[in-house]
Amino acid sequence: MPSLPVFAEVQVAELTPPAPQPAPYPSGLIQIELPGGVRVSVDAGVDADVLARVLSVLR
């Protein structure tokens, strides 16, 4: 004799999205804060000549 199907009780709930997490700083990130509050963030692969030109304009 075949067995009858068995059903389990289920409850459907609303999906809540996860809270956004702040992104961690990638390794090698350099943050420079100049007098006056200007901040410059670059990674370790930044071209030193380009960074020097940017900083000279911001000073």
mmCIF file as Biopython writes it, N, C-alpha, C and O atoms, coordinates in Angstrom:
data_model
#
loop_
_atom_site.group_PDB
_atom_site.id
_atom_site.type_symbol
_atom_site.label_atom_id
_atom_site.label_alt_id
_atom_site.label_comp_id
_atom_site.label_asym_id
_atom_site.label_entity_id
_atom_site.label_seq_id
_atom_site.pdbx_PDB_ins_code
_atom_site.Cartn_x
_atom_site.Cartn_y
_atom_site.Cartn_z
_atom_site.occupancy
_atom_site.B_iso_or_equiv
_atom_site.auth_seq_id
_atom_site.auth_asym_id
_atom_site.pdbx_PDB_model_num
ATOM 1   N N  . MET A ? 1  ? 0.845  -1.171 0.000   1.0 0.0 1  A 1 
ATOM 2   C CA . MET A ? 1  ? 0.000  0.000  0.000   1.0 0.0 1  A 1 
ATOM 3   C C  . MET A ? 1  ? 0.899  1.244  0.000   1.0 0.0 1  A 1 
ATOM 4   O O  . MET A ? 1  ? 1.759  1.370  0.871   1.0 0.0 1  A 1 
ATOM 5   N N  . PRO A ? 2  ? 0.717  2.177  -0.968  1.0 0.0 2  A 1 
ATOM 6   C CA . PRO A ? 2  ? 1.536  3.389  -1.038  1.0 0.0 2  A 1 
ATOM 7   C C  . PRO A ? 2  ? 1.229  4.314  0.145   1.0 0.0 2  A 1 
ATOM 8   O O  . PRO A ? 2  ? 0.088  4.409  0.597   1.0 0.0 2  A 1 
ATOM 9   N N  . SER A ? 3  ? 2.276  4.993  0.634   1.0 0.0 3  A 1 
ATOM 10  C CA . SER A ? 3  ? 2.061  5.929  1.752   1.0 0.0 3  A 1 
ATOM 11  C C  . SER A ? 3  ? 1.518  7.248  1.218   1.0 0.0 3  A 1 
ATOM 12  O O  . SER A ? 3  ? 1.769  7.620  0.071   1.0 0.0 3  A 1 
ATOM 13  N N  . LEU A ? 4  ? 0.779  7.938  2.055   1.0 0.0 4  A 1 
ATOM 14  C CA . LEU A ? 4  ? 0.203  9.221  1.677   1.0 0.0 4  A 1 
ATOM 15  C C  . LEU A ? 4  ? 1.258  10.313 1.843   1.0 0.0 4  A 1 
ATOM 16  O O  . LEU A ? 4  ? 2.133  10.204 2.702   1.0 0.0 4  A 1 
ATOM 17  N N  . PRO A ? 5  ? 1.180  11.359 1.029   1.0 0.0 5  A 1 
ATOM 18  C CA . PRO A ? 5  ? 2.150  12.450 1.179   1.0 0.0 5  A 1 
ATOM 19  C C  . PRO A ? 5  ? 1.984  13.118 2.542   1.0 0.0 5  A 1 
ATOM 20  O O  . PRO A ? 5  ? 0.889  13.180 3.102   1.0 0.0 5  A 1 
ATOM 21  N N  . VAL A ? 6  ? 3.096  13.611 3.047   1.0 0.0 6  A 1 
ATOM 22  C CA . VAL A ? 6  ? 3.086  14.322 4.328   1.0 0.0 6  A 1 
ATOM 23  C C  . VAL A ? 6  ? 3.440  15.780 4.048   1.0 0.0 6  A 1 
ATOM 24  O O  . VAL A ? 6  ? 4.395  16.074 3.328   1.0 0.0 6  A 1 
ATOM 25  N N  . PHE A ? 7  ? 2.668  16.671 4.620   1.0 0.0 7  A 1 
ATOM 26  C CA . PHE A ? 7  ? 2.893  18.098 4.433   1.0 0.0 7  A 1 
ATOM 27  C C  . PHE A ? 7  ? 3.387  18.706 5.734   1.0 0.0 7  A 1 
ATOM 28  O O  . PHE A ? 7  ? 2.951  18.316 6.817   1.0 0.0 7  A 1 
ATOM 29  N N  . ALA A ? 8  ? 4.285  19.651 5.624   1.0 0.0 8  A 1 
ATOM 30  C CA . ALA A ? 8  ? 4.786  20.360 6.802   1.0 0.0 8  A 1 
ATOM 31  C C  . ALA A ? 8  ? 4.207  21.772 6.800   1.0 0.0 8  A 1 
ATOM 32  O O  . ALA A ? 8  ? 3.995  22.361 5.740   1.0 0.0 8  A 1 
ATOM 33  N N  . GLU A ? 9  ? 3.957  22.302 7.972   1.0 0.0 9  A 1 
ATOM 34  C CA . GLU A ? 9  ? 3.448  23.663 8.093   1.0 0.0 9  A 1 
ATOM 35  C C  . GLU A ? 9  ? 4.587  24.642 7.806   1.0 0.0 9  A 1 
ATOM 36  O O  . GLU A ? 9  ? 5.707  24.457 8.280   1.0 0.0 9  A 1 
ATOM 37  N N  . VAL A ? 10 ? 4.294  25.674 7.035   1.0 0.0 10 A 1 
ATOM 38  C CA . VAL A ? 10 ? 5.288  26.713 6.744   1.0 0.0 10 A 1 
ATOM 39  C C  . VAL A ? 10 ? 4.697  28.072 7.043   1.0 0.0 10 A 1 
ATOM 40  O O  . VAL A ? 10 ? 3.479  28.250 7.023   1.0 0.0 10 A 1 
ATOM 41  N N  . GLN A ? 11 ? 5.551  29.017 7.317   1.0 0.0 11 A 1 
ATOM 42  C CA . GLN A ? 11 ? 5.132  30.399 7.511   1.0 0.0 11 A 1 
ATOM 43  C C  . GLN A ? 11 ? 5.939  31.262 6.558   1.0 0.0 11 A 1 
ATOM 44  O O  . GLN A ? 11 ? 7.154  31.102 6.440   1.0 0.0 11 A 1 
ATOM 45  N N  . VAL A ? 12 ? 5.260  32.177 5.881   1.0 0.0 12 A 1 
ATOM 46  C CA . VAL A ? 12 ? 5.917  33.063 4.934   1.0 0.0 12 A 1 
ATOM 47  C C  . VAL A ? 12 ? 6.112  34.405 5.627   1.0 0.0 12 A 1 
ATOM 48  O O  . VAL A ? 12 ? 5.158  35.002 6.126   1.0 0.0 12 A 1 
ATOM 49  N N  . ALA A ? 13 ? 7.343  34.868 5.654   1.0 0.0 13 A 1 
ATOM 50  C CA . ALA A ? 13 ? 7.658  36.149 6.292   1.0 0.0 13 A 1 
ATOM 51  C C  . ALA A ? 13 ? 8.182  37.113 5.241   1.0 0.0 13 A 1 
ATOM 52  O O  . ALA A ? 13 ? 8.694  36.698 4.200   1.0 0.0 13 A 1 
ATOM 53  N N  . GLU A ? 14 ? 8.048  38.415 5.525   1.0 0.0 14 A 1 
ATOM 54  C CA . GLU A ? 14 ? 8.580  39.422 4.606   1.0 0.0 14 A 1 
ATOM 55  C C  . GLU A ? 14 ? 10.101 39.393 4.682   1.0 0.0 14 A 1 
ATOM 56  O O  . GLU A ? 14 ? 10.687 39.237 5.754   1.0 0.0 14 A 1 
ATOM 57  N N  . LEU A ? 15 ? 10.720 39.546 3.525   1.0 0.0 15 A 1 
ATOM 58  C CA . LEU A ? 15 ? 12.170 39.583 3.456   1.0 0.0 15 A 1 
ATOM 59  C C  . LEU A ? 15 ? 12.650 40.977 3.837   1.0 0.0 15 A 1 
ATOM 60  O O  . LEU A ? 15 ? 12.236 41.966 3.232   1.0 0.0 15 A 1 
ATOM 61  N N  . THR A ? 16 ? 13.511 41.057 4.827   1.0 0.0 16 A 1 
ATOM 62  C CA . THR A ? 16 ? 14.084 42.355 5.204   1.0 0.0 16 A 1 
ATOM 63  C C  . THR A ? 16 ? 15.513 42.403 4.695   1.0 0.0 16 A 1 
ATOM 64  O O  . THR A ? 16 ? 16.308 41.504 4.968   1.0 0.0 16 A 1 
ATOM 65  N N  . PRO A ? 17 ? 15.836 43.452 3.957   1.0 0.0 17 A 1 
ATOM 66  C CA . PRO A ? 17 ? 17.192 43.531 3.411   1.0 0.0 17 A 1 
ATOM 67  C C  . PRO A ? 17 ? 18.203 43.725 4.542   1.0 0.0 17 A 1 
ATOM 68  O O  . PRO A ? 17 ? 17.888 44.357 5.550   1.0 0.0 17 A 1 
ATOM 69  N N  . PRO A ? 18 ? 19.402 43.192 4.384   1.0 0.0 18 A 1 
ATOM 70  C CA . PRO A ? 18 ? 20.416 43.381 5.422   1.0 0.0 18 A 1 
ATOM 71  C C  . PRO A ? 18 ? 20.837 44.842 5.510   1.0 0.0 18 A 1 
ATOM 72  O O  . PRO A ? 18 ? 20.822 45.563 4.513   1.0 0.0 18 A 1 
ATOM 73  N N  . ALA A ? 19 ? 21.210 45.266 6.701   1.0 0.0 19 A 1 
ATOM 74  C CA . ALA A ? 19 ? 21.665 46.640 6.896   1.0 0.0 19 A 1 
ATOM 75  C C  . ALA A ? 19 ? 22.973 46.833 6.130   1.0 0.0 19 A 1 
ATOM 76  O O  . ALA A ? 19 ? 23.832 45.951 6.138   1.0 0.0 19 A 1 
ATOM 77  N N  . PRO A ? 20 ? 23.129 47.983 5.470   1.0 0.0 20 A 1 
ATOM 78  C CA . PRO A ? 20 ? 24.379 48.201 4.736   1.0 0.0 20 A 1 
ATOM 79  C C  . PRO A ? 20 ? 25.560 48.270 5.703   1.0 0.0 20 A 1 
ATOM 80  O O  . PRO A ? 20 ? 25.472 48.867 6.775   1.0 0.0 20 A 1 
ATOM 81  N N  . GLN A ? 21 ? 26.651 47.654 5.305   1.0 0.0 21 A 1 
ATOM 82  C CA . GLN A ? 21 ? 27.862 47.661 6.114   1.0 0.0 21 A 1 
ATOM 83  C C  . GLN A ? 21 ? 28.861 48.630 5.491   1.0 0.0 21 A 1 
ATOM 84  O O  . GLN A ? 21 ? 29.010 48.678 4.270   1.0 0.0 21 A 1 
ATOM 85  N N  . PRO A ? 22 ? 29.542 49.400 6.333   1.0 0.0 22 A 1 
ATOM 86  C CA . PRO A ? 22 ? 30.547 50.298 5.746   1.0 0.0 22 A 1 
ATOM 87  C C  . PRO A ? 22 ? 31.655 49.492 5.080   1.0 0.0 22 A 1 
ATOM 88  O O  . PRO A ? 22 ? 32.097 48.465 5.595   1.0 0.0 22 A 1 
ATOM 89  N N  . ALA A ? 23 ? 32.086 49.975 3.940   1.0 0.0 23 A 1 
ATOM 90  C CA . ALA A ? 23 ? 33.142 49.273 3.215   1.0 0.0 23 A 1 
ATOM 91  C C  . ALA A ? 23 ? 34.463 49.467 3.938   1.0 0.0 23 A 1 
ATOM 92  O O  . ALA A ? 23 ? 34.815 50.593 4.288   1.0 0.0 23 A 1 
ATOM 93  N N  . PRO A ? 24 ? 35.188 48.405 4.161   1.0 0.0 24 A 1 
ATOM 94  C CA . PRO A ? 24 ? 36.493 48.558 4.807   1.0 0.0 24 A 1 
ATOM 95  C C  . PRO A ? 24 ? 37.470 49.228 3.850   1.0 0.0 24 A 1 
ATOM 96  O O  . PRO A ? 24 ? 37.334 49.117 2.632   1.0 0.0 24 A 1 
ATOM 97  N N  . TYR A ? 25 ? 38.434 49.908 4.398   1.0 0.0 25 A 1 
ATOM 98  C CA . TYR A ? 25 ? 39.444 50.531 3.555   1.0 0.0 25 A 1 
ATOM 99  C C  . TYR A ? 25 ? 40.310 49.439 2.930   1.0 0.0 25 A 1 
ATOM 100 O O  . TYR A ? 25 ? 40.773 48.535 3.626   1.0 0.0 25 A 1 
ATOM 101 N N  . PRO A ? 26 ? 40.522 49.523 1.641   1.0 0.0 26 A 1 
ATOM 102 C CA . PRO A ? 26 ? 41.398 48.527 1.018   1.0 0.0 26 A 1 
ATOM 103 C C  . PRO A ? 26 ? 42.819 48.696 1.540   1.0 0.0 26 A 1 
ATOM 104 O O  . PRO A ? 26 ? 43.221 49.798 1.913   1.0 0.0 26 A 1 
ATOM 105 N N  . SER A ? 27 ? 43.565 47.624 1.564   1.0 0.0 27 A 1 
ATOM 106 C CA . SER A ? 27 ? 44.929 47.723 2.061   1.0 0.0 27 A 1 
ATOM 107 C C  . SER A ? 27 ? 45.725 48.631 1.145   1.0 0.0 27 A 1 
ATOM 108 O O  . SER A ? 27 ? 45.530 48.632 -0.071  1.0 0.0 27 A 1 
ATOM 109 N N  . GLY A ? 28 ? 46.612 49.393 1.729   1.0 0.0 28 A 1 
ATOM 110 C CA . GLY A ? 28 ? 47.429 50.299 0.950   1.0 0.0 28 A 1 
ATOM 111 C C  . GLY A ? 28 ? 46.805 51.660 0.749   1.0 0.0 28 A 1 
ATOM 112 O O  . GLY A ? 28 ? 47.374 52.494 0.045   1.0 0.0 28 A 1 
ATOM 113 N N  . LEU A ? 29 ? 45.647 51.913 1.347   1.0 0.0 29 A 1 
ATOM 114 C CA . LEU A ? 29 ? 45.002 53.207 1.199   1.0 0.0 29 A 1 
ATOM 115 C C  . LEU A ? 29 ? 45.724 54.228 2.063   1.0 0.0 29 A 1 
ATOM 116 O O  . LEU A ? 29 ? 46.001 53.982 3.236   1.0 0.0 29 A 1 
ATOM 117 N N  . ILE A ? 30 ? 46.022 55.369 1.475   1.0 0.0 30 A 1 
ATOM 118 C CA . ILE A ? 30 ? 46.695 56.457 2.179   1.0 0.0 30 A 1 
ATOM 119 C C  . ILE A ? 30 ? 45.730 57.629 2.215   1.0 0.0 30 A 1 
ATOM 120 O O  . ILE A ? 30 ? 45.212 58.046 1.179   1.0 0.0 30 A 1 
ATOM 121 N N  . GLN A ? 31 ? 45.488 58.163 3.414   1.0 0.0 31 A 1 
ATOM 122 C CA . GLN A ? 31 ? 44.624 59.340 3.552   1.0 0.0 31 A 1 
ATOM 123 C C  . GLN A ? 31 ? 45.474 60.499 4.038   1.0 0.0 31 A 1 
ATOM 124 O O  . GLN A ? 31 ? 46.185 60.392 5.037   1.0 0.0 31 A 1 
ATOM 125 N N  . ILE A ? 32 ? 45.391 61.593 3.327   1.0 0.0 32 A 1 
ATOM 126 C CA . ILE A ? 32 ? 46.169 62.784 3.653   1.0 0.0 32 A 1 
ATOM 127 C C  . ILE A ? 32 ? 45.178 63.889 3.981   1.0 0.0 32 A 1 
ATOM 128 O O  . ILE A ? 32 ? 44.299 64.203 3.179   1.0 0.0 32 A 1 
ATOM 129 N N  . GLU A ? 33 ? 45.323 64.481 5.172   1.0 0.0 33 A 1 
ATOM 130 C CA . GLU A ? 33 ? 44.468 65.609 5.541   1.0 0.0 33 A 1 
ATOM 131 C C  . GLU A ? 33 ? 45.345 66.849 5.608   1.0 0.0 33 A 1 
ATOM 132 O O  . GLU A ? 33 ? 46.312 66.913 6.367   1.0 0.0 33 A 1 
ATOM 133 N N  . LEU A ? 34 ? 44.984 67.824 4.796   1.0 0.0 34 A 1 
ATOM 134 C CA . LEU A ? 34 ? 45.744 69.061 4.719   1.0 0.0 34 A 1 
ATOM 135 C C  . LEU A ? 34 ? 45.184 70.086 5.690   1.0 0.0 34 A 1 
ATOM 136 O O  . LEU A ? 34 ? 44.024 69.983 6.091   1.0 0.0 34 A 1 
ATOM 137 N N  . PRO A ? 35 ? 45.987 71.077 6.078   1.0 0.0 35 A 1 
ATOM 138 C CA . PRO A ? 35 ? 45.443 72.157 6.898   1.0 0.0 35 A 1 
ATOM 139 C C  . PRO A ? 35 ? 44.261 72.785 6.154   1.0 0.0 35 A 1 
ATOM 140 O O  . PRO A ? 35 ? 44.333 72.997 4.944   1.0 0.0 35 A 1 
ATOM 141 N N  . GLY A ? 36 ? 43.208 73.072 6.851   1.0 0.0 36 A 1 
ATOM 142 C CA . GLY A ? 36 ? 42.015 73.600 6.206   1.0 0.0 36 A 1 
ATOM 143 C C  . GLY A ? 36 ? 40.977 72.522 5.981   1.0 0.0 36 A 1 
ATOM 144 O O  . GLY A ? 36 ? 39.875 72.817 5.516   1.0 0.0 36 A 1 
ATOM 145 N N  . GLY A ? 37 ? 41.306 71.265 6.304   1.0 0.0 37 A 1 
ATOM 146 C CA . GLY A ? 37 ? 40.325 70.198 6.253   1.0 0.0 37 A 1 
ATOM 147 C C  . GLY A ? 37 ? 40.206 69.451 4.938   1.0 0.0 37 A 1 
ATOM 148 O O  . GLY A ? 37 ? 39.393 68.533 4.839   1.0 0.0 37 A 1 
ATOM 149 N N  . VAL A ? 38 ? 40.980 69.805 3.928   1.0 0.0 38 A 1 
ATOM 150 C CA . VAL A ? 38 ? 40.921 69.082 2.651   1.0 0.0 38 A 1 
ATOM 151 C C  . VAL A ? 38 ? 41.529 67.700 2.857   1.0 0.0 38 A 1 
ATOM 152 O O  . VAL A ? 38 ? 42.608 67.569 3.435   1.0 0.0 38 A 1 
ATOM 153 N N  . ARG A ? 39 ? 40.832 66.674 2.383   1.0 0.0 39 A 1 
ATOM 154 C CA . ARG A ? 39 ? 41.313 65.294 2.500   1.0 0.0 39 A 1 
ATOM 155 C C  . ARG A ? 39 ? 41.525 64.700 1.119   1.0 0.0 39 A 1 
ATOM 156 O O  . ARG A ? 39 ? 40.709 64.870 0.212   1.0 0.0 39 A 1 
ATOM 157 N N  . VAL A ? 40 ? 42.633 64.003 0.986   1.0 0.0 40 A 1 
ATOM 158 C CA . VAL A ? 40 ? 42.956 63.315 -0.257  1.0 0.0 40 A 1 
ATOM 159 C C  . VAL A ? 40 ? 43.201 61.859 0.096   1.0 0.0 40 A 1 
ATOM 160 O O  . VAL A ? 40 ? 43.981 61.565 1.002   1.0 0.0 40 A 1 
ATOM 161 N N  . SER A ? 41 ? 42.550 60.949 -0.604  1.0 0.0 41 A 1 
ATOM 162 C CA . SER A ? 41 ? 42.743 59.509 -0.390  1.0 0.0 41 A 1 
ATOM 163 C C  . SER A ? 41 ? 43.258 58.896 -1.674  1.0 0.0 41 A 1 
ATOM 164 O O  . SER A ? 41 ? 42.682 59.084 -2.746  1.0 0.0 41 A 1 
ATOM 165 N N  . VAL A ? 42 ? 44.346 58.164 -1.554  1.0 0.0 42 A 1 
ATOM 166 C CA . VAL A ? 42 ? 44.924 57.485 -2.712  1.0 0.0 42 A 1 
ATOM 167 C C  . VAL A ? 42 ? 45.324 56.078 -2.289  1.0 0.0 42 A 1 
ATOM 168 O O  . VAL A ? 42 ? 45.498 55.803 -1.102  1.0 0.0 42 A 1 
ATOM 169 N N  . ASP A ? 43 ? 45.466 55.199 -3.260  1.0 0.0 43 A 1 
ATOM 170 C CA . ASP A ? 43 ? 45.940 53.860 -2.906  1.0 0.0 43 A 1 
ATOM 171 C C  . ASP A ? 43 ? 47.442 53.785 -3.125  1.0 0.0 43 A 1 
ATOM 172 O O  . ASP A ? 43 ? 48.057 54.724 -3.630  1.0 0.0 43 A 1 
ATOM 173 N N  . ALA A ? 44 ? 48.008 52.688 -2.750  1.0 0.0 44 A 1 
ATOM 174 C CA . ALA A ? 44 ? 49.457 52.527 -2.795  1.0 0.0 44 A 1 
ATOM 175 C C  . ALA A ? 44 ? 50.008 52.615 -4.211  1.0 0.0 44 A 1 
ATOM 176 O O  . ALA A ? 44 ? 51.206 52.839 -4.385  1.0 0.0 44 A 1 
ATOM 177 N N  . GLY A ? 45 ? 49.170 52.447 -5.223  1.0 0.0 45 A 1 
ATOM 178 C CA . GLY A ? 45 ? 49.635 52.489 -6.608  1.0 0.0 45 A 1 
ATOM 179 C C  . GLY A ? 45 ? 49.626 53.871 -7.224  1.0 0.0 45 A 1 
ATOM 180 O O  . GLY A ? 45 ? 49.798 54.002 -8.436  1.0 0.0 45 A 1 
ATOM 181 N N  . VAL A ? 46 ? 49.430 54.909 -6.423  1.0 0.0 46 A 1 
ATOM 182 C CA . VAL A ? 46 ? 49.341 56.262 -6.961  1.0 0.0 46 A 1 
ATOM 183 C C  . VAL A ? 46 ? 50.686 56.684 -7.567  1.0 0.0 46 A 1 
ATOM 184 O O  . VAL A ? 46 ? 51.754 56.327 -7.069  1.0 0.0 46 A 1 
ATOM 185 N N  . ASP A ? 47 ? 50.600 57.437 -8.633  1.0 0.0 47 A 1 
ATOM 186 C CA . ASP A ? 47 ? 51.804 57.985 -9.261  1.0 0.0 47 A 1 
ATOM 187 C C  . ASP A ? 47 ? 52.291 59.146 -8.397  1.0 0.0 47 A 1 
ATOM 188 O O  . ASP A ? 47 ? 51.552 60.110 -8.191  1.0 0.0 47 A 1 
ATOM 189 N N  . ALA A ? 48 ? 53.498 59.072 -7.897  1.0 0.0 48 A 1 
ATOM 190 C CA . ALA A ? 48 ? 54.027 60.072 -6.968  1.0 0.0 48 A 1 
ATOM 191 C C  . ALA A ? 48 ? 54.080 61.467 -7.590  1.0 0.0 48 A 1 
ATOM 192 O O  . ALA A ? 48 ? 53.801 62.454 -6.908  1.0 0.0 48 A 1 
ATOM 193 N N  . ASP A ? 49 ? 54.434 61.564 -8.874  1.0 0.0 49 A 1 
ATOM 194 C CA . ASP A ? 49 ? 54.495 62.875 -9.535  1.0 0.0 49 A 1 
ATOM 195 C C  . ASP A ? 49 ? 53.111 63.511 -9.631  1.0 0.0 49 A 1 
ATOM 196 O O  . ASP A ? 49 ? 52.955 64.712 -9.409  1.0 0.0 49 A 1 
ATOM 197 N N  . VAL A ? 50 ? 52.117 62.705 -9.959  1.0 0.0 50 A 1 
ATOM 198 C CA . VAL A ? 50 ? 50.745 63.212 -10.055 1.0 0.0 50 A 1 
ATOM 199 C C  . VAL A ? 50 ? 50.258 63.646 -8.675  1.0 0.0 50 A 1 
ATOM 200 O O  . VAL A ? 50 ? 49.643 64.705 -8.545  1.0 0.0 50 A 1 
ATOM 201 N N  . LEU A ? 51 ? 50.520 62.858 -7.659  1.0 0.0 51 A 1 
ATOM 202 C CA . LEU A ? 51 ? 50.116 63.223 -6.301  1.0 0.0 51 A 1 
ATOM 203 C C  . LEU A ? 51 ? 50.786 64.524 -5.875  1.0 0.0 51 A 1 
ATOM 204 O O  . LEU A ? 51 ? 50.138 65.380 -5.272  1.0 0.0 51 A 1 
ATOM 205 N N  . ALA A ? 52 ? 52.058 64.685 -6.175  1.0 0.0 52 A 1 
ATOM 206 C CA . ALA A ? 52 ? 52.770 65.920 -5.824  1.0 0.0 52 A 1 
ATOM 207 C C  . ALA A ? 52 ? 52.140 67.134 -6.499  1.0 0.0 52 A 1 
ATOM 208 O O  . ALA A ? 52 ? 52.015 68.192 -5.883  1.0 0.0 52 A 1 
ATOM 209 N N  . ARG A ? 53 ? 51.741 66.985 -7.770  1.0 0.0 53 A 1 
ATOM 210 C CA . ARG A ? 53 ? 51.087 68.104 -8.466  1.0 0.0 53 A 1 
ATOM 211 C C  . ARG A ? 53 ? 49.746 68.443 -7.848  1.0 0.0 53 A 1 
ATOM 212 O O  . ARG A ? 53 ? 49.415 69.616 -7.678  1.0 0.0 53 A 1 
ATOM 213 N N  . VAL A ? 54 ? 48.960 67.405 -7.507  1.0 0.0 54 A 1 
ATOM 214 C CA . VAL A ? 54 ? 47.651 67.633 -6.875  1.0 0.0 54 A 1 
ATOM 215 C C  . VAL A ? 54 ? 47.831 68.342 -5.542  1.0 0.0 54 A 1 
ATOM 216 O O  . VAL A ? 54 ? 47.140 69.318 -5.249  1.0 0.0 54 A 1 
ATOM 217 N N  . LEU A ? 55 ? 48.757 67.846 -4.740  1.0 0.0 55 A 1 
ATOM 218 C CA . LEU A ? 55 ? 48.970 68.456 -3.418  1.0 0.0 55 A 1 
ATOM 219 C C  . LEU A ? 55 ? 49.475 69.902 -3.542  1.0 0.0 55 A 1 
ATOM 220 O O  . LEU A ? 55 ? 49.115 70.749 -2.725  1.0 0.0 55 A 1 
ATOM 221 N N  . SER A ? 56 ? 50.288 70.186 -4.535  1.0 0.0 56 A 1 
ATOM 222 C CA . SER A ? 56 ? 50.782 71.562 -4.694  1.0 0.0 56 A 1 
ATOM 223 C C  . SER A ? 56 ? 49.649 72.523 -5.054  1.0 0.0 56 A 1 
ATOM 224 O O  . SER A ? 56 ? 49.685 73.692 -4.669  1.0 0.0 56 A 1 
ATOM 225 N N  . VAL A ? 57 ? 48.663 72.049 -5.776  1.0 0.0 57 A 1 
ATOM 226 C CA . VAL A ? 57 ? 47.511 72.896 -6.135  1.0 0.0 57 A 1 
ATOM 227 C C  . VAL A ? 57 ? 46.622 73.111 -4.914  1.0 0.0 57 A 1 
ATOM 228 O O  . VAL A ? 57 ? 46.067 74.196 -4.739  1.0 0.0 57 A 1 
ATOM 229 N N  . LEU A ? 58 ? 46.481 72.095 -4.072  1.0 0.0 58 A 1 
ATOM 230 C CA . LEU A ? 58 ? 45.586 72.183 -2.924  1.0 0.0 58 A 1 
ATOM 231 C C  . LEU A ? 58 ? 46.167 72.957 -1.751  1.0 0.0 58 A 1 
ATOM 232 O O  . LEU A ? 58 ? 45.416 73.394 -0.879  1.0 0.0 58 A 1 
ATOM 233 N N  . ARG A ? 59 ? 47.472 73.137 -1.706  1.0 0.0 59 A 1 
ATOM 234 C CA . ARG A ? 59 ? 48.097 73.846 -0.578  1.0 0.0 59 A 1 
ATOM 235 C C  . ARG A ? 59 ? 47.897 75.310 -0.661  1.0 0.0 59 A 1 
ATOM 236 O O  . ARG A ? 59 ? 48.360 76.046 0.211   1.0 0.0 59 A 1 
#
